[in-house]
Amino acid sequence: MSARLLSPSAFRLDAALVGLKDSFQWLEQVTRFWRAYETRQHLAALDEHMLRDIGITRMDACIETRRQPWDIRGI
């Protein structure tokens, strides 16, 4: 092992990077919520032919569109 890996400054840098990552978790979550909202709005805009192509009914699309942004299953 090199002396750099064992130096106190290396541990401080690692701790700072972990803290930085933790501080951006809220942004990742908001991004997921926004993506869910946007995708559901696009789904609502599809016509009957396009919905049939992806194998869902208008009722399924309406149900999906009404879900809350934080209601994300399968992620």
C-alpha positions in Angstrom: 0.0 0.0 0.0 1.1 3.5 -0.7 1.5 6.1 2.0 -1.2 8.2 0.2 -3.9 5.6 0.8 -3.1 5.6 4.5 -2.8 9.4 5.0 -5.3 11.3 7.1 -6.0 13.7 4.2 -7.1 10.7 2.1 -9.7 9.7 4.8 -11.0 13.3 5.0 -11.4 13.4 1.2 -13.3 10.1 1.2 -15.6 11.4 4.0 -16.2 14.6 2.1 -17.1 12.6 -1.1 -19.5 10.4 0.9 -21.1 13.5 2.4 -21.4 15.1 -1.0 -23.1 12.0 -2.4 -25.6 12.0 0.5 -26.4 15.6 -0.1 -27.4 14.9 -3.7 -29.7 12.0 -2.9 -32.7 14.3 -2.6 -32.0 15.6 -6.2 -31.9 12.0 -7.5 -35.3 11.4 -5.8 -36.8 14.6 -7.2 -35.5 13.6 -10.7 -37.2 10.2 -10.4 -40.5 11.9 -9.4 -40.3 14.3 -12.3 -39.5 11.5 -14.7 -42.5 9.5 -13.5 -44.8 12.5 -13.8 -43.5 13.4 -17.3 -43.8 9.8 -18.5 -47.4 9.5 -17.2 -48.3 12.7 -19.0 -46.9 11.4 -22.2 -48.9 8.2 -21.7 -52.1 10.2 -21.2 -51.5 11.9 -24.6 -51.3 8.7 -26.6 -54.2 7.9 -28.9 -56.1 4.6 -29.0 -54.0 3.2 -31.7 -50.7 3.8 -29.9 -52.1 2.5 -26.6 -53.2 -0.7 -28.4 -49.7 -1.0 -29.8 -48.2 -1.1 -26.3 -50.9 -3.4 -25.0 -52.9 -1.2 -22.6 -56.4 0.2 -22.6 -57.4 3.9 -22.1 -58.6 2.9 -18.6 -55.1 1.5 -17.8 -53.6 4.7 -19.0 -56.0 6.8 -17.0 -55.2 4.8 -13.8 -51.5 5.1 -14.4 -51.8 8.9 -15.1 -53.6 9.5 -11.8 -50.9 7.9 -9.7 -48.8 10.2 -7.5 -45.2 11.0 -8.7 -43.8 9.2 -5.6 -45.8 6.1 -6.3 -43.1 4.4 -8.3 -43.2 0.6 -8.4 -40.5 -1.5 -9.9 -37.7 1.0 -9.5 
